[in-house]
Amino acid sequence: MDYRKVLLAAHVAMAVAFIICVGAVLVAYVYYESFSLLQQVGAHILLIVSPAALKLGYVARLTALHRLGLAVN
């Protein structure tokens, strides 16, 4: 398995999950008056799912770094 590709995918997953999480916070708490109830519920669900995706990306990053023999920090 090419762990450099895993490392890149992990970084992308973490970035996307972070952006989704920030967007969900904005929809759910900052600009909530501009969105329907269904959209707000979706944003609250994303507030649970996106940090989990961020954590999975981080674990993939740690695994790839370990397998590549690079410093894990």
Number of C-alpha atoms within 10 A of each C-alpha: 6 9 16 14 11 17 20 15 15 24 17 14 21 23 14 16 23 16 13 19 22 16 15 23 18 14 21 22 12 11 11 15 11 10 13 11 12 9 15 21 15 14 24 17 13 20 19 12 14 21 16 14 18 22 15 16 24 17 13 21 23 18 17 21 18 13 13 14 9 10 8 11 5
